[in-house]
């Protein structure tokens, strides 16, 4: 005959009993909470501790613990987990110090690195924590530093670029650029003309110096049906030094005038202007922005240059690179 438990019976209200039985049949709650609810249900129905342990497939120690917790503190405490661990020892002052370090450059503290890594920052925190009166951080690891920085959305190991506004007349120049593009976009079929009836051509000019020039050593192999779906190219190549790409894009019809030069001087840019001069009809007006950086010499076009810079579209610049240098 099983021994009768000396523990008092579990007294539940109607709402509490409904809550326990609903939790015992739940498929959404964690398994440990469902198991505790089943223990309380079986105990409330008058089952012995041994039988309850067999029915829920657990040990009698867990059954005793769950029942004692329900008798002492209620079913809400018995069903849920108690908070574990101790109070955090890293104070807000400690976190503020780590954040201050992350917002400074490593070179300010005598390091050669340009940016903090989590490992380097954690090592510096452990090294200086005692002298800076932050003893809780004497054993801080990368994970600790990462949690502190993540709480304030800081990533000192990453770089995000920005553009500093150095030109006080940027707004006015930007409006002039937009007006030119809008004028080209809404140009009539016969083109933009001056008051005298001369055609106006708007050419966007850009340069790409120092491009690595490569040549194939072996010929490309054509595709073969059912065997090689793509063109095959040898991995090895020959270096041909560097080259400079100078090109102009006609914003009205998309015509490209480009040159690939071995040197990067003002005379190469003048040769590009001569190519434009031969391509466009005589008497036409070419709106060509000046370039200040080629060869370190400031130049302007001799065909009524504009006063603003019209940059290349990126895709056009890359297509020039791939087509004229790699090919």
C-alpha positions as CSV (number, residue, x, y, z in Angstrom):
1,X,0.0,0.0,0.0
2,X,1.5,3.3,-1.0
3,X,2.3,5.8,1.7
4,X,-0.1,8.7,2.0
5,X,1.5,12.1,1.5
6,X,1.4,14.4,4.5
7,X,1.3,17.5,2.2
8,X,-2.0,19.4,2.2
9,X,-4.3,19.3,-0.8
10,X,-4.1,21.9,-3.4
11,X,-6.9,24.3,-3.1
12,X,-7.7,26.0,-6.5
13,X,-10.4,28.4,-7.5
14,X,-12.5,27.8,-10.6
15,X,-10.4,30.2,-12.6
16,X,-7.1,28.7,-11.4
17,X,-8.2,25.1,-12.1
18,X,-9.3,26.1,-15.6
19,X,-6.0,27.8,-16.1
20,X,-4.0,24.8,-15.0
21,X,-5.9,22.3,-17.1
22,X,-5.7,24.5,-20.1
23,X,-1.9,24.8,-19.7
24,X,-1.7,21.0,-19.3
25,X,-3.2,20.6,-22.8
26,X,-1.5,23.4,-24.5
27,X,0.7,22.9,-27.6
28,X,2.1,26.4,-27.6
29,X,3.6,26.7,-24.1
30,X,7.1,25.4,-23.4
31,X,7.3,21.7,-22.5
32,X,8.4,22.4,-18.9
33,X,5.4,24.5,-18.2
34,X,3.0,22.0,-19.7
35,X,4.7,19.3,-17.5
36,X,4.3,21.4,-14.4
37,X,0.6,22.0,-15.2
38,X,0.1,18.2,-15.6
39,X,1.7,17.6,-12.2
40,X,-0.6,20.0,-10.5
41,X,-3.7,18.5,-12.3
42,X,-2.8,15.0,-11.2
43,X,-2.1,16.1,-7.7
44,X,-5.3,18.0,-7.5
45,X,-7.1,14.8,-8.6
46,X,-5.7,12.9,-5.6
47,X,-2.9,10.9,-7.3
48,X,0.2,9.8,-5.4
49,X,3.6,11.3,-6.0
50,X,5.0,8.1,-7.5
51,X,2.0,7.7,-9.9
52,X,2.3,11.4,-10.9
53,X,6.0,10.9,-11.7
54,X,5.2,7.9,-13.8
55,X,2.4,9.6,-15.7
56,X,4.5,12.7,-16.6
57,X,7.7,10.7,-17.2
58,X,9.9,12.6,-14.7
59,X,11.5,12.1,-11.3
60,X,9.7,12.4,-7.9
61,X,12.1,15.2,-6.9
62,X,10.7,17.4,-9.7
63,X,7.2,16.5,-8.7
64,X,7.9,17.4,-5.0
65,X,9.5,20.7,-6.0
66,X,6.6,21.7,-8.3
67,X,3.9,20.8,-5.7
68,X,5.8,22.6,-2.8
69,X,6.2,25.7,-4.9
70,X,2.4,25.7,-5.7
71,X,1.5,25.2,-2.0
72,X,3.9,27.9,-0.8
73,X,3.7,30.6,-3.5
74,X,0.7,29.8,-5.8
75,X,0.2,28.2,-9.1
76,X,1.5,31.2,-11.1
77,X,4.9,30.8,-9.5
78,X,4.8,27.0,-9.8
79,X,4.2,27.2,-13.6
80,X,6.8,29.8,-14.5
81,X,10.5,29.9,-14.0
82,X,12.1,32.0,-11.3
83,X,14.7,34.5,-12.2
84,X,18.2,33.2,-11.8
85,X,21.5,34.8,-11.3
86,X,22.6,37.9,-9.4
87,X,22.2,41.6,-9.9
88,X,24.3,43.0,-12.7
89,X,27.6,44.4,-11.5
90,X,28.4,46.6,-14.5
91,X,27.0,50.0,-13.8
92,X,25.8,52.7,-16.1
93,X,29.1,54.6,-15.4
94,X,31.0,51.5,-16.6
95,X,29.0,51.4,-19.8
96,X,29.4,55.1,-20.4
97,X,33.2,54.7,-20.1
98,X,33.2,51.9,-22.7
99,X,31.0,54.0,-25.0
100,X,33.4,56.9,-24.6
101,X,36.3,54.7,-25.6
102,X,34.5,53.4,-28.6
103,X,33.8,56.9,-29.8
104,X,37.5,57.8,-29.7
105,X,40.2,56.7,-32.1
106,X,42.7,54.0,-31.0
107,X,45.6,56.3,-31.9
108,X,44.4,58.6,-29.1
109,X,45.6,55.9,-26.7
110,X,48.8,55.1,-28.4
111,X,47.7,52.3,-30.7
112,X,48.6,52.1,-34.4
113,X,45.3,50.9,-35.6
114,X,42.9,53.3,-37.3
115,X,39.7,51.7,-36.0
116,X,38.7,49.7,-33.0
117,X,38.1,46.0,-33.3
118,X,36.0,44.3,-30.6
119,X,39.0,42.3,-29.5
120,X,41.3,45.3,-29.3
121,X,38.7,47.4,-27.5
122,X,38.0,44.6,-25.0
123,X,41.7,44.2,-24.3
124,X,42.1,48.0,-23.7
125,X,39.1,47.9,-21.4
126,X,40.6,45.1,-19.3
127,X,43.9,46.8,-19.3
128,X,42.7,50.2,-18.1
129,X,39.6,49.2,-16.1
130,X,41.4,49.1,-12.7
131,X,43.2,52.4,-13.1
132,X,40.1,54.1,-14.4
133,X,38.1,52.9,-11.3
134,X,35.9,50.4,-13.2
135,X,36.7,47.1,-11.5
136,X,33.6,45.4,-12.9
137,X,35.2,45.5,-16.3
138,X,38.5,44.0,-15.4
139,X,37.4,40.7,-16.9
140,X,35.3,42.0,-19.8
141,X,35.4,40.0,-22.9
142,X,34.4,40.7,-26.5
143,X,30.8,39.6,-25.9
144,X,30.5,42.0,-22.9
145,X,31.8,44.9,-25.0
146,X,29.6,43.9,-27.9
147,X,26.4,44.0,-25.7
148,X,27.3,47.4,-24.3
149,X,27.9,48.8,-27.8
150,X,24.8,47.1,-29.2
151,X,22.7,48.8,-26.6
152,X,23.6,52.2,-28.1
153,X,23.8,51.1,-31.7
154,X,27.6,51.6,-32.0
155,X,29.8,49.8,-34.5
156,X,33.3,51.5,-34.2
157,X,34.8,48.7,-36.3
158,X,32.8,49.7,-39.4
159,X,33.2,52.7,-41.7
160,X,30.3,54.5,-43.5
161,X,31.3,57.2,-46.0
162,X,29.8,60.6,-46.1
163,X,30.4,63.7,-48.3
164,X,31.5,66.8,-46.6
165,X,30.1,70.0,-48.1
166,X,33.1,72.1,-48.9
167,X,31.7,74.3,-51.6
168,X,29.5,77.2,-50.3
169,X,28.0,77.5,-53.7
170,X,26.9,73.9,-53.9
171,X,23.2,74.6,-54.0
172,X,23.5,77.0,-56.9
173,X,25.7,74.7,-58.9
174,X,23.4,71.8,-58.2
175,X,20.5,73.7,-59.6
176,X,22.5,74.6,-62.7
177,X,23.3,70.9,-63.3
178,X,19.7,69.9,-62.9
179,X,18.5,72.6,-65.2
180,X,21.0,71.4,-67.9
181,X,19.8,67.8,-67.6
182,X,16.2,68.9,-67.6
183,X,16.8,70.9,-70.7
184,X,18.4,68.0,-72.5
185,X,15.7,65.7,-71.4
186,X,12.9,67.9,-72.8
187,X,14.8,69.0,-75.9
188,X,12.9,69.1,-79.2
189,X,13.4,66.6,-82.0
190,X,15.6,69.0,-84.0
191,X,17.8,69.6,-80.9
192,X,18.6,72.7,-78.7
193,X,19.6,75.8,-80.6
194,X,21.0,79.2,-79.7
195,X,19.3,82.5,-80.5
196,X,21.4,82.6,-83.7
197,X,20.1,79.1,-84.7
198,X,23.3,77.2,-84.0
199,X,22.9,73.7,-82.5
200,X,24.0,73.2,-78.9
201,X,25.6,69.9,-77.9
202,X,26.0,69.0,-74.2
203,X,28.9,66.6,-73.6
204,X,29.6,65.1,-70.2
205,X,33.3,64.4,-69.8
206,X,35.1,62.3,-67.3
207,X,38.4,60.6,-66.8
208,X,39.7,57.4,-65.2
209,X,43.4,57.4,-64.7
210,X,45.6,54.5,-63.6
211,X,43.5,51.7,-65.0
212,X,45.3,48.4,-65.1
213,X,45.6,47.2,-68.7
214,X,45.5,43.4,-69.1
215,X,45.8,41.1,-72.1
216,X,44.8,37.5,-72.6
217,X,47.6,35.0,-73.1
218,X,45.5,32.2,-74.7
219,X,42.5,32.8,-77.0
220,X,39.0,32.5,-75.8
221,X,37.2,29.3,-76.4
222,X,33.6,29.5,-77.8
223,X,30.6,27.8,-76.2
224,X,29.9,24.1,-77.0
225,X,26.3,22.8,-77.0
226,X,25.5,20.4,-74.2
227,X,29.1,20.7,-72.9
228,X,30.4,24.2,-72.3
229,X,27.5,26.7,-72.0
230,X,29.8,29.8,-71.7
231,X,32.8,31.3,-73.3
232,X,36.0,29.9,-71.7
233,X,38.9,32.2,-70.8
234,X,42.3,31.3,-69.5
235,X,42.9,32.4,-65.9
236,X,46.4,33.7,-66.7
237,X,46.9,37.1,-68.3
238,X,49.6,39.5,-69.2
239,X,50.0,42.9,-67.5
240,X,50.4,45.9,-69.9
241,X,51.0,48.6,-67.3
242,X,48.4,51.2,-66.6
243,X,46.3,53.4,-68.9
244,X,44.1,56.5,-68.7
245,X,40.6,56.6,-70.1
246,X,39.3,60.0,-71.3
247,X,35.8,60.0,-72.7
248,X,32.8,62.3,-73.5
249,X,29.2,61.3,-73.5
250,X,26.7,63.2,-75.7
251,X,23.7,63.6,-73.4
252,X,21.3,64.0,-76.4
253,X,22.0,61.0,-78.6
254,X,24.3,58.9,-76.3
255,X,27.3,59.0,-78.7
256,X,30.6,58.3,-76.9
257,X,34.0,59.8,-77.9
258,X,36.7,58.1,-75.9
259,X,40.5,57.7,-75.9
260,X,42.8,55.3,-74.1
261,X,46.2,56.9,-73.4
262,X,49.4,55.7,-71.8
263,X,50.1,59.0,-70.1
264,X,47.9,61.4,-68.2
265,X,48.7,64.9,-69.2
266,X,47.0,68.0,-70.6
267,X,47.9,67.1,-74.2
268,X,45.9,63.9,-74.0
269,X,42.9,65.9,-73.0
270,X,43.5,68.3,-75.8
271,X,43.5,65.3,-78.2
272,X,40.0,64.4,-76.9
273,X,38.8,67.9,-77.6
274,X,40.2,67.6,-81.2
275,X,38.2,64.4,-81.6
276,X,35.1,66.3,-80.5
277,X,35.9,69.1,-82.8
278,X,36.1,66.8,-85.8
279,X,32.9,64.9,-84.9
280,X,30.5,67.8,-84.4
281,X,29.6,70.1,-87.3
282,X,31.2,73.5,-87.7
283,X,29.5,76.4,-86.1
284,X,27.9,74.2,-83.4
285,X,28.2,75.2,-79.7
286,X,29.5,72.5,-77.4
287,X,28.7,72.8,-73.7
288,X,31.8,71.2,-72.3
289,X,32.5,71.6,-68.6
290,X,36.2,72.4,-67.6
291,X,38.3,69.7,-65.9
292,X,40.6,71.0,-63.2
293,X,42.4,67.8,-62.2
294,X,43.9,66.3,-65.4
295,X,47.7,66.8,-65.2
296,X,47.3,69.3,-62.5
297,X,46.6,72.1,-65.1
298,X,43.3,74.0,-65.3
299,X,41.9,74.0,-68.8
300,X,38.7,75.1,-70.5
301,X,37.2,74.1,-73.8
302,X,37.8,76.5,-76.7
303,X,34.2,75.9,-77.8
304,X,32.2,78.0,-75.3
305,X,32.7,75.8,-72.2
306,X,30.2,75.7,-69.4
307,X,30.8,76.6,-65.8
308,X,29.7,73.4,-64.0
309,X,30.7,69.8,-64.0
310,X,28.5,67.1,-65.5
311,X,29.7,63.7,-64.2
312,X,29.6,60.4,-66.1
313,X,26.9,57.9,-65.2
314,X,28.7,55.1,-63.4
315,X,27.5,52.3,-65.7
316,X,29.0,54.2,-68.7
317,X,32.3,54.6,-67.0
318,X,32.5,50.9,-66.1
319,X,31.5,49.8,-69.6
320,X,34.3,51.9,-71.0
321,X,36.7,50.2,-68.6
322,X,35.7,46.7,-69.5
323,X,35.4,47.3,-73.3
324,X,38.6,49.3,-74.0
325,X,41.1,48.0,-71.4
326,X,40.2,44.4,-70.6
327,X,39.3,43.5,-74.1
